[in-house]
Amino acid sequence: MANSPQAGAAAEKEPGRFKQIWQVLKMTVKYDKTAPWIMVADVLVPLIIAALVSIFLPGSNALIWILTMILGLMVGVLLFMFTLNWRAERVAFGQLEGRAGAAGQVLTSALRGTWQTSEMPVAFNAKTQDAVYRAIGKPGVVILTEGSKAGTKRLLDDERRKTARVLPNVPIHHFHVGTGADDVKLVKIRKTLNKLPKKLTKPEIVAVTSRLKALGSNAL
């Protein structure tokens, strides 16, 4: 049976794995001029080390040389992909810097594992675009504000008070997302939150998330 037009169109719209990597690479190189040099070093350094090991290893032969170079190439490719992912993420977050809703997008894309997040703010001022986001993980409840500090103060106080009322024994942390001296930049959100001391277990995270969802439903 011939493929349907919809299936053919979908296949054309979805690029292959290597094409996706190439697109990400082009975007990263365009905005990050140091990334190409780092990625080249990622590939060359393991190959050079593998060649030196093959040369100076006692009793080495052609087979050992080939296997060592293959191993060096594999390590280089892994380092290349790690660096590409790291630098591409920095570029993507840099493009979002200063935009309304950026904190929510970073929360959902950067935090993984047991973290419970949402791209939608838990409190929002439509007039000023000030917003409050929430993440729940092993450190407890993390409240992130986005916008002007003066404008988010009331939203933050309300959210803190409601959270403390239903979860009196759960740690509550707060960070303001922005580019100021005391702010947390988008690219550092994951690192900052993961450095917080761990207090909750996985079952406790599920329980806290359910309770806060119920609180949000009641408020709505």
C-alpha positions as CSV (number, residue, x, y, z in Angstrom):
1,M,0.0,0.0,0.0
2,A,1.3,3.4,-0.9
3,N,2.1,5.8,1.9
4,S,-0.5,8.4,2.6
5,P,0.2,12.1,1.8
6,Q,0.1,12.9,5.5
7,A,2.7,10.2,6.4
8,G,5.0,11.5,3.6
9,A,4.7,15.0,4.7
10,A,5.5,14.0,8.3
11,A,8.6,12.1,7.2
12,E,9.8,15.1,5.2
13,K,9.3,17.5,8.2
14,E,11.2,15.3,10.6
15,P,15.0,15.5,10.0
16,G,17.2,12.5,10.6
17,R,19.5,12.2,13.6
18,F,22.6,13.4,11.8
19,K,20.8,16.3,10.2
20,Q,19.6,17.4,13.6
21,I,23.1,17.3,15.0
22,W,24.3,19.3,12.0
23,Q,21.6,21.9,12.5
24,V,22.5,22.2,16.2
25,L,26.2,22.4,15.3
26,K,25.6,25.3,12.9
27,M,23.5,27.2,15.3
28,T,26.0,26.8,18.1
29,V,29.0,27.8,15.9
30,K,27.1,30.8,14.7
31,Y,26.6,32.3,18.2
32,D,29.5,30.7,20.1
33,K,32.9,31.4,18.4
34,T,34.9,29.4,20.9
35,A,32.8,26.2,20.6
36,P,34.5,25.0,17.3
37,W,38.0,25.1,18.9
38,I,36.8,23.2,22.0
39,M,35.1,20.5,19.9
40,V,38.1,20.1,17.6
41,A,40.3,19.7,20.7
42,D,37.8,17.1,22.1
43,V,38.4,14.9,19.0
44,L,42.2,15.5,18.5
45,V,43.4,15.2,22.0
46,P,42.2,11.6,22.6
47,L,43.5,10.6,19.1
48,I,47.0,12.1,19.9
49,I,47.0,10.3,23.3
50,A,46.0,7.1,21.6
51,A,48.8,7.5,19.0
52,L,51.4,8.1,21.7
53,V,50.3,5.1,23.7
54,S,50.5,2.9,20.6
55,I,54.0,4.2,19.8
56,F,55.5,3.8,23.3
57,L,53.6,0.8,24.4
58,P,56.0,-2.2,24.7
59,G,55.2,-5.0,22.3
60,S,52.6,-3.0,20.3
61,N,51.7,-4.1,16.8
62,A,49.4,-3.1,14.0
63,L,46.3,-4.6,15.7
64,I,47.0,-2.8,19.0
65,W,47.6,0.4,17.1
66,I,44.3,0.1,15.2
67,L,42.3,-0.8,18.4
68,T,43.9,2.0,20.4
69,M,43.1,4.6,17.6
70,I,39.5,3.4,17.4
71,L,39.2,3.7,21.2
72,G,40.7,7.2,21.0
73,L,38.2,8.2,18.3
74,M,35.3,6.9,20.3
75,V,36.3,8.9,23.3
76,G,36.8,11.9,21.1
77,V,33.3,11.5,19.6
78,L,31.8,11.2,23.1
79,L,33.6,14.4,24.2
80,F,32.5,16.2,21.1
81,M,28.8,15.3,21.7
82,F,29.1,16.3,25.3
83,T,30.6,19.7,24.4
84,L,28.1,20.2,21.6
85,N,25.2,19.6,24.0
86,W,26.7,21.9,26.7
87,R,27.5,24.8,24.3
88,A,24.2,24.5,22.4
89,E,22.3,24.7,25.7
90,R,24.2,27.8,26.6
91,V,23.4,29.4,23.2
92,A,19.7,28.5,23.5
93,F,19.4,29.9,27.0
94,G,21.3,33.0,25.9
95,Q,18.7,33.6,23.2
96,L,15.9,33.3,25.8
97,E,17.6,35.7,28.3
98,G,15.3,38.7,29.1
99,R,12.2,37.2,27.5
100,A,9.0,36.8,29.5
101,G,8.4,33.1,30.3
102,A,12.0,32.1,29.8
103,A,12.4,30.8,33.4
104,G,9.5,28.3,32.8
105,Q,11.0,27.1,29.6
106,V,14.4,26.5,31.2
107,L,12.9,24.8,34.2
108,T,11.1,22.2,32.1
109,S,14.0,21.6,29.7
110,A,17.0,21.7,32.1
111,L,15.8,20.0,35.3
112,R,15.5,16.2,35.0
113,G,15.3,13.2,37.3
114,T,13.0,13.6,40.3
115,W,12.3,17.3,39.7
116,Q,8.7,18.3,39.2
117,T,8.3,21.5,37.2
118,S,5.9,23.3,34.9
119,E,6.4,25.8,32.1
120,M,3.3,27.6,33.4
121,P,3.7,30.2,36.2
122,V,1.9,29.6,39.5
123,A,1.3,33.3,39.8
124,F,1.3,36.0,37.1
125,N,0.7,39.7,36.7
126,A,-0.6,40.2,33.2
127,K,0.0,44.0,33.3
128,T,3.6,43.9,34.3
129,Q,4.5,40.4,33.0
130,D,6.0,39.5,36.4
131,A,5.7,35.8,37.1
132,V,6.4,33.2,39.8
133,Y,7.4,29.7,38.9
134,R,7.8,26.6,41.1
135,A,10.0,23.5,41.1
136,I,9.7,20.6,43.5
137,G,12.7,18.3,44.1
138,K,14.9,16.8,46.8
139,P,15.9,20.2,48.2
140,G,12.2,21.0,48.8
141,V,10.1,23.7,47.1
142,V,12.0,26.2,45.0
143,I,10.2,29.4,44.0
144,L,11.6,31.4,41.1
145,T,10.5,34.9,40.3
146,E,10.9,36.6,36.9
147,G,10.4,40.3,36.1
148,S,11.1,43.3,38.3
149,K,12.0,42.5,41.9
150,A,9.6,45.1,43.2
151,G,6.8,43.8,41.1
152,T,7.3,40.2,42.1
153,K,7.6,40.8,45.8
154,R,3.9,40.6,46.5
155,L,3.4,37.6,44.3
156,L,6.4,35.9,46.0
157,D,5.1,36.7,49.5
158,D,1.7,35.3,48.7
159,E,3.1,32.1,47.2
160,R,5.5,31.6,50.1
161,R,2.7,32.1,52.6
162,K,0.4,29.6,50.9
163,T,3.2,27.0,50.5
164,A,4.3,27.3,54.1
165,R,0.7,26.9,55.3
166,V,0.1,23.6,53.6
167,L,3.8,22.3,53.9
168,P,5.1,23.7,57.2
169,N,8.0,21.2,57.4
170,V,9.2,21.4,53.8
171,P,12.1,23.8,53.0
172,I,11.2,26.7,50.7
173,H,13.9,28.4,48.6
174,H,13.7,31.4,46.5
175,F,15.8,32.8,43.6
176,H,15.2,35.7,41.2
177,V,15.9,34.9,37.6
178,G,17.6,37.8,35.7
179,T,20.9,39.3,34.7
180,G,21.6,41.4,37.9
181,A,24.4,40.9,40.3
182,D,22.3,39.0,42.8
183,D,20.2,37.2,40.2
184,V,20.4,33.7,38.8
185,K,21.0,33.6,35.1
186,L,19.1,31.1,32.9
187,V,22.1,29.1,32.1
188,K,22.9,28.6,35.9
189,I,19.4,27.6,37.0
190,R,20.1,23.9,36.9
191,K,23.5,24.1,38.6
192,T,22.1,26.5,41.3
193,L,19.1,24.3,42.2
194,N,21.1,21.0,42.1
195,K,23.6,22.4,44.6
196,L,20.9,22.9,47.3
197,P,21.0,20.5,50.2
198,K,18.8,17.4,49.7
199,K,16.0,17.0,52.2
200,L,13.1,15.1,50.5
201,T,12.8,11.5,49.3
202,K,11.1,10.5,46.0
203,P,7.8,9.5,47.8
204,E,7.9,12.8,49.7
205,I,8.4,14.8,46.4
206,V,5.3,13.0,45.0
207,A,3.3,13.9,48.1
208,V,4.4,17.5,48.1
209,T,3.6,17.8,44.4
210,S,0.1,16.4,44.8
211,R,-0.6,18.7,47.8
212,L,0.5,21.8,45.9
213,K,-1.5,20.8,42.8
214,A,-4.6,20.6,45.0
215,L,-3.8,24.0,46.4
216,G,-3.5,25.4,42.9
217,S,-6.8,23.8,41.9
218,N,-8.6,25.3,44.9
219,A,-7.2,28.7,44.2
220,L,-8.3,28.5,40.6
